[in-house]
Amino acid sequence: MKKIRVASYNIRKAIGTDRRRMPERVLEVLGQVDADIIALQEADRRFGVRSAAIPPALMERLSDYKPVPLDVQHDSMGWHGNAILVRKGAEVGAHDVLHLPYLEPRGATMAEVTLNGVDVRVFGMHLDLSGLWRRRQAAAVIHAAQQGAAMPTVLMGDLNEWSANRGCLADFARHYSFAGCGRSFHAQRPVARLDRIMHCSQLTLTDCGVHESAAARRASDHLPIWADFTL
């Protein structure tokens, strides 16, 4: 049986709940989650050249992951802070950035990944604070996900949606199933399900959850969420 684990994590530019920037803590948490593919949000620093929040040399030395090359900005890991990490042994095929309609600058990323005998298309996103713009951005991501050859698809990220099943959640639910991972924000006392993982019918969800280790409660103001699938 072919299995794969995915995760989504808003790393807040590697600034922890103690307001200290420590990318090593983020890498520690990623190692604990042990996912095959990870969508990161706020993966780049906010100002200046928007350099990667996790230095490439540090990721190479302390983790089993590599970023999908987005070829957008030289020093950045992601696109508007969105990045996709895969295990070093994974094969990355087509990959791209998505230009989303926005009130504040937003984007999404896509990669087709082969790992553990599974071919999967992954979208990572961080949607707007405005509900109207979230729905427009969701429509753009759904449209992009439905283009091209049929392939098992996972969509994940920080949707910034506080409602239980309305707004952009209802839009996504018309096309994809949600993994009921749980509450991920705020990391020290989670009250909201801002981070979400969605999947197509070709993938069978076997387990999912929120990673709530002591390290995760310090490394960012969001907790990482994860989901296991079989194909």
N, C-alpha and C positions, 0 to 999 in steps of 0.2 A: 504494500500500500504506500502510495506517495504522500508524504507529509511535509508541511511547511509551517513555520511560525513567523508571523509579522508583528510589528509593534509600531506605535506612534508616540512621539515624545516631544513636547515643547520644552526645550532646554533653556529658554530665557537667556540666550547669549552666554550660557555657562555661569550665570550669576545665581548663587544659591539663596535660600531663605535667610541666610545670615548676611546677605549683601556682598559676599566675597565671590570674585570670579575665580573659579577653580575647575577648569575643564577636566582635570583628572577625576573628579567626583562623577562627572557625567559618564566618562568612560567606564568607571567602576559599575555604575548602574546599568549601562548597556551590557556589560559582561554578565551581570546578574540576570537580566531579562533573557539573554541568550537567543534572540530572534535571528532569523535568517535574513530578513529585510526590515529596515527601519525607516520610517518617515520622520524626519526631524523638522521642527518649526523653530524659528528664531535661532537658526544655526549660524548666522553671521552677525558681526558686531554692527551696531546701528549707524554709526557716523563714520566719516572719513572714507577710506577705500572699502569699507564693509568687509574687512578681512574675516576669515573663518574663526568662529568662536572656539573651535577645537583646532589647534595648530596641526597641520598635516603630519609633521614628524612625530608628534605625540600620539596621534591616532595610529600611525604605522607601528610605533613601538609598543603601545599599551593595549592594543585591541586586535580583534580578528576581522576588522571591517575596513572597507574602502568606500569612498564616496563615488556615486555615479557622476561621471564627468559631464557637467552641463555646458561648459565652454561659453560662459556668459561674461563673468568677471574674473580677472586673473587671480586675485587673492581670496575670492569668496568660495565657500563651499556650496552655496545654494543660489536660489533665485527668489528675491524678496524674502530671504531667510529660510526658504523651503529647500531641504536637501533629502536625498535618499541614500542610505547606506546599505551595502550588501556585504556578505562574507567575502573574504579575499578570493576564495575559490569559485565564486559565482561568475557566470558569463553574462555580460550586459549587452543586449542587442540594441534595438532602437531606443532612443531617449530624447526627451525634448522638454522645453519649458512652455507653459501656457500663459498667455496674456489675458488676464481677467478684467472685466469691467470693474471700476473701482471708484470709491469716494476717497479712500486713502490707498496708497500703493499696495497692491496685493498680486500674488501670482500663485501658480501651482506647477508641479513637476510630474513627469511621467517617465517610467523606465520599463522595458521588457527584460525580464530576468530569468535565467535558467539555472536551477539549483535543485539538488536532490532528485533529479529526474522530473522536476516540475517546471513548466513554462508558465509564467504569470506576468500580467501587466499590472503595474502599481502606480497609483496616483497619490501624491502627497499635496496637502493644501493647508492654508491658514486663512480662514475667511474673515470678512469685515466685521466690525463692531455694529454696523447698521444692518437691521433685519432686511430692509429692502435690497441693499447691495449684496447681502449674503445670498438671497434667493437668485439674483442675477448671476452671481459667481457660481452657484450650484448648477444653474442651467448650463453655463459654459463648460463646467467640468463634465457633466453628464453627456453633453453633446460630444466632447472630445473622446470620452470613454467608449462611445458607441460607434466610433469611426474605425475603419481598418478591419483586419481579419479578426474573427471571433477568437478570443483567448480568455482563460480564467482571469478575472479582474478583481483587484482589491483597491478600494479608495479609503484613505484615512488622513486624519489630521485634526487640528484644532478648529472646530467649526464655530466657536464663539456663540453657540446657540443655547440659551438658558431654558427655553421651553421644552416640555417633555416630548411632544410629537407634532409640533406645528412648524411653520416657516420653512426653512431649507431642509429640515428633517423630513417633513412630509413630501417635499419634492424628491429627495433622494430615495425615500421609501417606495415610491412608485416604480423604481427600477432595480433597487438593490435591497438586500437584507442587512440588518444591523446586528453586529455582535454586541451583546449586552454586557460590556466590560465592567461598567460601574463608574463611580464618582472619582474624578481625577484632579479636581481643583477645589480649593487650594490645597497644596501638598501637605500642609501640617494639619489641616482639618477639612477633608474633602466634602464639599456640599453640592457640587455641580458636575454634570457629565458634559463638559465642554469638548473633550477629546473623544473621537468616534472612529470606529472601523466598520466599513461596509463591504459587502462582497456579492458577487454574482452567483447564480444557481449552479454553476459548474463546480464550485467549491463547497465542501461540506464542513461546517463549523463543528469542531469536536470539543473545544474548551476556550475560555477567554477570561480575562480578568484585569485588575489594576495591580501594578507592582508597588507594594507599600513597605519597602525596606527602610531601615534607618537612614541609609545613604540616599535613597530616593527622596525622603522627606527634607533632606538638606540641599540636594544638588540643584533643585529648580522649584519654582512655585507650582508647577504641574507634576503629577505623577505619570509615569509611562503606562500605557495600556497595551495589551497584547492579545493575540488570537491565534489558535492552532487550527489548521485546515487539513483535510485530506482531499485528494483528487481521484 
